[in-house]
């Protein structure tokens, strides 16, 4: 969103509403998709050489679990409170800051639940819904530190 500094009278808050297509903000990722537009509601106010821009962005996303690849939808609410020094400037582009707020609000790695068991790397069965017949593979992944334990035992000898 581009704020035109000259349109804001000092000390008078102006209500702002905008609707963004997620692809236009470059918000599409492999494991995260916006299923609705990003709705921005906020206000901008100029005080001396500063413009404050605050409000809330809302949308709905679909995330893919990093372990079991299950897809889940959830609502997104991202409040923002930005300030810009506008001395000698005619406009302020807030787009990158708003995009950063949305991106930083998401976890690096999404899990459908904290105890997600993932999928079998051999047959692809979701271990959250039950076990598979690949017992050897499952035993290896039950203890990811097993190879290190084996090395430590060998060094103790």
C-alpha positions as CSV (number, residue, x, y, z in Angstrom):
1,X,0.0,0.0,0.0
2,X,1.3,3.4,-0.9
3,X,0.5,6.2,1.5
4,X,0.4,9.7,0.0
5,X,1.7,12.0,2.7
6,X,0.1,15.2,1.4
7,X,-3.4,13.7,1.8
8,X,-3.1,13.4,5.6
9,X,-3.8,16.4,7.7
10,X,-1.7,16.5,10.9
11,X,-3.3,14.9,13.9
12,X,-6.3,13.5,12.0
13,X,-6.5,9.7,11.7
14,X,-7.7,8.3,8.4
15,X,-9.4,4.9,8.1
16,X,-7.9,2.6,5.4
17,X,-9.2,-0.6,4.0
18,X,-7.6,-2.7,1.3
19,X,-7.9,-6.1,-0.3
20,X,-4.7,-7.9,-1.5
21,X,-4.3,-10.9,-3.8
22,X,-1.7,-13.1,-2.0
23,X,0.2,-13.8,-5.2
24,X,0.6,-10.1,-5.8
25,X,2.3,-9.9,-2.4
26,X,4.4,-12.9,-3.2
27,X,2.9,-14.9,-0.3
28,X,2.7,-18.3,-2.0
29,X,5.1,-21.0,-0.7
30,X,5.4,-24.8,-1.1
31,X,3.9,-25.7,2.2
32,X,1.7,-22.6,2.8
33,X,-1.1,-21.2,0.5
34,X,-3.5,-18.4,1.1
35,X,-7.0,-19.6,0.3
36,X,-8.5,-16.1,0.7
37,X,-7.4,-12.6,-0.1
38,X,-5.6,-10.6,2.6
39,X,-8.0,-8.0,4.1
40,X,-6.3,-4.9,5.6
41,X,-8.2,-2.6,8.0
42,X,-6.4,0.2,9.7
43,X,-5.7,3.8,10.1
44,X,-2.9,6.3,9.2
45,X,-2.1,9.5,10.9
46,X,0.5,12.2,10.3
47,X,2.2,13.9,13.3
48,X,4.9,16.4,12.3
49,X,7.3,14.5,10.1
50,X,6.0,11.0,11.0
51,X,3.2,8.9,9.6
52,X,1.9,6.1,11.8
53,X,0.1,3.2,10.1
54,X,-1.6,0.6,12.3
55,X,-4.3,-2.0,12.0
56,X,-5.0,-5.6,11.3
57,X,-4.6,-8.0,8.3
58,X,-6.7,-11.1,8.1
59,X,-6.9,-14.0,5.8
60,X,-7.2,-17.8,5.7
61,X,-4.3,-20.2,4.9
62,X,-3.7,-23.8,4.1
63,X,-0.6,-25.3,5.6
64,X,1.1,-28.7,5.0
65,X,2.5,-30.6,7.9
66,X,6.3,-31.0,7.7
67,X,6.1,-34.6,9.0
68,X,2.9,-36.2,7.7
69,X,2.0,-33.9,4.8
70,X,-1.5,-33.4,6.0
71,X,-3.1,-30.2,4.9
72,X,-4.9,-28.0,7.5
73,X,-6.6,-24.6,7.2
74,X,-6.6,-21.8,9.7
75,X,-7.4,-18.2,10.1
76,X,-4.6,-15.6,10.1
77,X,-4.7,-12.4,12.1
78,X,-1.7,-10.2,11.8
79,X,-1.7,-6.9,13.7
80,X,0.7,-4.2,12.7
81,X,1.9,-0.8,14.0
82,X,4.3,1.0,11.7
83,X,5.9,4.4,11.8
84,X,7.6,6.2,8.9
85,X,9.8,9.3,8.8
86,X,8.2,11.3,5.9
87,X,10.3,14.5,6.0
88,X,10.8,15.5,2.3
89,X,8.9,12.5,1.0
90,X,5.6,12.5,-1.0
91,X,4.8,8.9,-0.6
92,X,5.5,5.9,1.6
93,X,5.4,2.3,0.3
94,X,4.3,0.0,3.1
95,X,3.9,-3.2,0.9
96,X,7.2,-4.8,1.9
97,X,6.7,-4.2,5.6
98,X,3.2,-5.6,5.5
99,X,4.4,-8.7,3.6
100,X,7.2,-9.2,6.1
101,X,4.7,-9.1,9.0
102,X,2.6,-11.8,7.4
103,X,5.6,-14.0,6.6
104,X,7.2,-13.7,10.1
105,X,3.9,-14.6,11.7
106,X,4.2,-18.2,10.3
107,X,6.3,-20.9,11.8
108,X,9.4,-22.0,9.9
109,X,8.1,-25.6,10.0
110,X,4.4,-26.3,10.5
111,X,3.3,-29.5,12.4
112,X,-0.3,-30.6,12.4
113,X,0.2,-31.5,16.1
114,X,3.2,-31.5,18.4
115,X,3.3,-35.3,18.6
116,X,2.9,-35.9,14.8
117,X,4.5,-39.2,14.0
118,X,5.1,-38.5,10.3
119,X,4.9,-40.9,7.4
120,X,6.8,-44.1,6.6
121,X,9.6,-43.3,4.2
122,X,9.2,-46.7,2.6
123,X,5.4,-47.1,2.0
124,X,4.1,-43.6,2.7
125,X,1.6,-44.6,5.4
126,X,0.7,-41.8,7.8
127,X,1.8,-43.1,11.2
128,X,-0.8,-40.9,12.9
129,X,-3.6,-43.1,11.5
130,X,-1.9,-46.4,12.3
131,X,1.2,-48.4,11.8
132,X,2.4,-50.1,8.6
133,X,4.1,-53.4,7.8
134,X,7.5,-51.7,7.4
135,X,8.6,-52.5,11.0
136,X,12.4,-52.4,10.3
137,X,12.1,-48.9,8.9
138,X,9.8,-47.7,11.7
139,X,12.2,-49.0,14.4
140,X,15.1,-47.0,12.9
141,X,13.0,-43.8,13.0
142,X,11.7,-44.4,16.5
143,X,15.1,-43.3,17.8
144,X,16.8,-40.9,15.6
145,X,19.8,-40.8,18.0
146,X,20.3,-44.6,17.7
147,X,23.4,-44.3,15.4
148,X,25.1,-41.9,17.8
149,X,24.4,-44.2,20.7
150,X,26.0,-47.0,18.8
151,X,29.2,-44.9,18.2
152,X,29.4,-44.0,21.9
153,X,29.1,-47.6,22.9
154,X,31.9,-48.6,20.5
155,X,34.2,-45.8,21.9
156,X,33.6,-47.0,25.5
157,X,35.0,-50.4,24.7
